[in-house]
Amino acid sequence: MKRTIEILKLNIIKLMNEKDLSFPYIDRMQIREECEITGRFMRLIINGEREPGLAKLDAMADLFAVPTHSLIETKETKIVGENQNTKLDMLISNYSNSTAEGKEAIEHVGRIVPKHGQRTR
């Protein structure tokens, strides 16, 4: 199950970047009843503090407009999203093969580096 959660985390991060979504924006979408999941819950998943049930996986899939199963598929079977970015694929591969310390370092850099084309909402 641990491997599946790691794959889910990476796919969520990739889809949020592709769709230009932030946690606060997802929270506002949920308040407006445009989606069934909160940004806070997704943040908890990415931080490893929660594991989603099937209903929440369906809600995330609806938010990203992808099939539910694609949220937990790996690069070997299919990467979620249509625009494959070689550098991002390499980062995901490095993250997957890293130690806990390496993953923490990658996550830290990801939090402090501004996202390309990031909009404030």
N, C-alpha and C positions, 0 to 999 in steps of 0.2 A: 504494500500500500504506500510505503514511503516514496518509492520510485514514481508511482502514479501522481502523487501530490506534487512532486518536483516538476514533472512534466506539465501538470495543470498550471502551476505557478508561472512557468516559462511561457506557456501559451497565453495566459491572461495578460502578462506584461507585453508580449508581442502584439496581441490584439488591441490592447489599450493604446499602444503607440501607433499602430496602423490606423485606428479609428479616431485618434486624437482625443481620447477620453481621459479625464482626471477623476480621482475619487470624489472630490466635491461636486463635480458636474454630474456624476452618476447619482450621488445623493439627491441632487435637485431633480433629476429625471424621475427618481423614485417618488419623491414628494408630489410631483406633477402626474404621477401614475403612468409614466411613460415606460417604466420597467419595474420588475418585481424584486429587484435586489438592490442593496445599498452599496455605496462606495466603501463604507466602513467595513462591511462584511467582506468585501473583496480584499481590502487592505489586510484584514485579519488572516485571510487565506494565504496571501503572499508572504506575510510575516511568520507563517507557520503556527499561528495561534488557534486556528479553526480548520476543520475539514468539512467540506460541503456535503450535504445529502443529495439525493437524486433530484429533488424538486429545485434545489438551488443551482445544480448543474444545468437543468433545463432553463432556469431564469437567466443564467449567464449566457447560454447559447442563444436565447432570444435576443438579449441585449446586443450581442456581437453579430447576430444574423448568420450563425454557422450551425451545422448539425451538432447535437450534443456530444456525440462520440468523438468529434474532432478536437474537443477540448483536452482529451487525454491521450491523443495519438502522438507518437514520437516521430522524429525526423525519418526514421527508417520506413514508416508506413506512409506518413503524410504530415507535412507541416501545415498548421492552420494559416489561412490567409493566402492570397493569390500572388502577391508581390514578394518573391523570394529575394532576400538581401544576403549576399555572401558574407559580409562582415557580421551581420546579425546571426547568421547560422553558425559562424565560427565562434562568436561569443557564447551562444547557447551550448555549443559543444564543449567549449572550455569550462563553462559553468557546470555542466553536467558531470564532467570528469574531475572537478576540483575537490579538494578537501574542504572541510567546514570553514577553515580559516580563509581559503581562497574564495569560496562563495561569499563569505562576509565582506571581503575586500571588493569583489565585483559589485555587490549590492550597494556598498558605501559609495563607490564611484558613481554608480547609476543614480543615486539620490542627489548627489551634489552637482553633477554635470547638467547644464540646461539642455533640454530636448530640442532637436532640430525642428523648427517650425512650430514650436509650442505656443499655444494661444492661452491667454489668461481668460478665464471664464468667470 
